[in-house]
Amino acid sequence: MGAKWGQVFLHDQNIIHKLVSLVDPTIQVVEIGCGEGCLTRPISQITTVHSFEIDTACVDATCRQLPLLSRVHFWVGDVMALSQHWPSLGRFQVVANIPYYISAPILKLLVQYHDFLHSAVIMVQTEFAYKLIQGANQPFYSSLGVYIRSYFDVSLLFHVSPNSFSPVPKVGSSVIRLTPHQRPLPIAPEAFFAMVRSGFWGRRKPLSSALIKSPYLIRGAGFKSALINHPYAIRRGEMLTDEEWRELHNVLHPHMTSQLPPSTMGS
């Protein structure tokens, strides 16, 4: 059960209690992956759960644990496709212990529906969590982190031992929380995210080189002169803070557009 989907199953009751304690009982839950029902059942005792699960064996195992009149609604299939139904649910919070290989696609899904999202508590690989929270000049600083923080406040809540799962994974895990914020997006956000990705694509290159050679940007007249005359041009992308990226974009955005498909934003 679940093996072909890369899932590991949480069994540590202490971690389960900590996760359930983070649920707001006044907001319905979208659960991404019910697994063996370790979170589904206790969460359903405090609020309604919409559980999205691709593995019918997991759905069957979870159903056997639930009372006859439960507050769990199962959506069987790929959550990437079924998420189109999220807006019809109204405002929701997300709880997820997902296969780590789909962590980035799931976060991009949350960006897509962030207007409906109250918050999200997600178990991810520890290194992936650092990519979301670390900033300039830190080893895991990433374009994905800049992208996600443009929509959410991201906090690392706690780490989870590999021994809390079955089978035991070979990597560390961490629980993060994403909360939508009200700060405005950059002007021309698609061009902004393409510019940031270009800076990390050209890691260890000065921005004067990385942005001019980037395959992710369409550069118009005036781009090169605007860039090389900017004081950040001699710096590397991984040296700029989120706010400094916005400052650079305010100067460059009239001279560039994105060549990235929307689905690859933040990669």
Secondary structure, DSSP 8 states (H G I E B T S, - for coil): --GGGT--EE--HHHHHHHHHTS-TTSEEEEE--TTSTTHHHHHTTS-EEEEES-HHHHHHHHTTS-SS-SEEEEES-HHHHGGGHHHH-SEEEEEE--GGGHHHHHHHHHHTGGGEEEEEEEEEHHHHHHHH--TTSTT--HHHHHHHTTEEEEEEEEE-GGGEES--SS-EEEEEEEE------SSHHHHHHHHHHHHHTTTSBHHHHHHH-TTEEE-TTHHHHHHTSGGGGSBGGGS-HHHHHHHHHHHGGGEEE-S-GGGTT-
